[in-house]
């Protein structure tokens, strides 16, 4: 049985990767006045838009890797 948490984690990871690739404005180019409330906006204010894109890719791949690790853990359990 696949855990729902692994599916949600994989979906978030894929969403982040697709959002970075397609340059979704709310994800990689948010308004800088949201910096106190939104980590992507703070990162944009400090390091610029390109760093937000790179960070979003890294975060997406990390989520996908964690979900794959979770899937492997579930599959490797003995019944």
ROMI-70516 format. One record per atom (N, C-alpha, C): residue in one letter; x, y, z. Coordinates in steps of 0.2 Angstrom, whole numbers, padded with zeros to 4 digits, always signed. Layout:
<atoms>
aXYZ
...
</atoms>
This chain:
<atoms>
x+0004-0006+0000
x+0000+0000+0000
x+0004+0006+0000
x+0003+0011-0004
x+0007+0017-0005
x+0004+0022+0000
x+0008+0025+0004
x+0006+0030+0009
x+0004+0037+0005
x-0001+0040+0007
x-0004+0046+0004
x+0001+0052+0005
x+0005+0052+0010
x+0010+0057+0011
x+0015+0057+0006
x+0017+0051+0004
x+0022+0050-0002
x+0019+0053-0008
x+0013+0052-0010
x+0010+0054-0016
x+0009+0062-0015
x+0008+0065-0010
x+0007+0072-0009
x+0014+0075-0010
x+0019+0072-0007
x+0026+0075-0007
x+0028+0074-0015
x+0027+0069-0018
x+0029+0069-0025
x+0025+0074-0029
x+0019+0075-0028
x+0015+0080-0032
x+0017+0087-0030
x+0019+0088-0024
x+0022+0095-0023
x+0029+0096-0026
x+0033+0091-0026
x+0039+0091-0030
x+0038+0092-0037
x+0034+0088-0040
x+0033+0089-0048
x+0030+0096-0049
x+0025+0099-0045
x+0023+0105-0046
x+0028+0111-0045
x+0033+0110-0041
x+0038+0115-0040
x+0043+0114-0046
x+0044+0109-0049
x+0049+0108-0055
x+0045+0111-0061
x+0039+0109-0062
x+0035+0112-0067
x+0034+0120-0067
x+0033+0122-0061
x+0033+0129-0059
x+0039+0133-0061
x+0045+0130-0059
x+0051+0133-0060
x+0052+0133-0068
x+0051+0128-0071
x+0052+0127-0078
x+0048+0132-0082
x+0041+0132-0080
x+0037+0137-0084
x+0037+0144-0081
x+0041+0145-0076
x+0042+0152-0073
x+0035+0155-0071
x+0032+0151-0067
x+0025+0153-0064
x+0027+0159-0060
x+0024+0165-0061
x+0026+0171-0058
x+0025+0171-0051
x+0020+0168-0048
x+0018+0168-0041
x+0024+0164-0037
x+0027+0159-0041
x+0032+0155-0038
x+0039+0157-0038
x+0041+0160-0044
x+0048+0162-0045
x+0049+0169-0046
x+0044+0173-0046
x+0044+0180-0047
x+0039+0184-0043
x+0038+0183-0036
x+0033+0186-0032
x+0035+0193-0031
x+0030+0197-0029
x+0032+0204-0027
x+0036+0204-0021
x+0041+0209-0021
x+0046+0209-0015
x+0042+0212-0009
x+0037+0215-0009
x+0034+0217-0003
x+0031+0211+0001
x+0030+0205-0002
x+0028+0200+0002
x+0034+0196+0006
x+0040+0199+0005
x+0046+0196+0008
x+0045+0194+0016
x+0042+0198+0020
x+0041+0196+0027
x+0036+0189+0028
x+0033+0188+0023
x+0028+0183+0023
x+0029+0176+0019
x+0033+0177+0013
x+0034+0172+0008
x+0041+0171+0007
x+0044+0165+0008
x+0051+0164+0008
x+0054+0165+0001
x+0050+0164-0005
x+0052+0165-0011
x+0053+0172-0013
x+0049+0177-0010
x+0050+0184-0011
x+0056+0186-0007
x+0057+0184-0001
x+0063+0186+0003
x+0069+0184-0001
x+0069+0178-0004
x+0075+0176-0008
x+0076+0180-0014
x+0071+0182-0017
x+0071+0186-0023
x+0074+0193-0021
x+0072+0196-0015
x+0074+0202-0013
x+0082+0202-0012
x+0084+0196-0009
x+0091+0196-0007
x+0096+0194-0012
x+0094+0189-0016
x+0098+0186-0021
x+0096+0187-0029
x+0090+0189-0030
x+0087+0190-0037
x+0083+0184-0039
x+0080+0185-0045
x+0075+0180-0048
x+0079+0173-0050
x+0085+0174-0052
x+0088+0168-0055
x+0089+0163-0049
x+0091+0166-0043
x+0092+0161-0037
x+0085+0158-0035
x+0080+0162-0036
x+0073+0159-0034
x+0072+0153-0038
x+0073+0153-0045
x+0072+0148-0050
x+0076+0142-0048
x+0083+0143-0046
x+0087+0138-0045
x+0085+0134-0038
x+0083+0138-0033
x+0081+0136-0027
x+0074+0132-0028
x+0070+0134-0032
x+0064+0130-0033
x+0065+0124-0036
x+0069+0123-0041
x+0071+0117-0044
x+0074+0112-0039
x+0079+0115-0035
x+0082+0111-0030
x+0077+0108-0025
x+0072+0112-0023
x+0067+0110-0018
x+0062+0105-0021
x+0061+0106-0028
x+0056+0101-0031
x+0060+0094-0032
x+0066+0094-0034
x+0070+0088-0034
x+0071+0085-0027
x+0071+0089-0022
x+0072+0086-0015
x+0065+0083-0013
x+0060+0086-0015
x+0053+0083-0013
x+0052+0076-0017
x+0054+0076-0023
x+0053+0070-0027
x+0058+0065-0024
x+0064+0066-0023
x+0068+0061-0020
x+0066+0059-0013
x+0063+0063-0009
x+0060+0061-0003
x+0054+0056-0004
x+0050+0058-0008
x+0044+0053-0010
x+0047+0047-0012
x+0052+0047-0017
x+0054+0040-0019
x+0057+0036-0014
x+0061+0039-0009
x+0064+0036-0003
x+0058+0033+0001
x+0053+0037+0002
x+0047+0034+0006
x+0044+0028+0002
x+0043+0029-0005
x+0040+0023-0008
x+0044+0017-0007
x+0051+0018-0008
x+0055+0012-0007
x+0055+0009+0000
x+0054+0013+0005
x+0053+0011+0012
x+0047+0007+0013
x+0042+0009+0010
x+0035+0006+0010
x+0036-0001+0006
x+0039-0001+0000
x+0039-0007-0004
x+0044-0012-0001
x+0049-0010+0003
x+0054-0015+0006
x+0051-0018+0012
x+0046-0016+0015
x+0043-0019+0021
x+0041-0026+0020
x+0042-0030+0025
x+0039-0037+0024
x+0033-0038+0027
x+0028-0041+0024
x+0021-0042+0026
x+0021-0047+0032
</atoms>
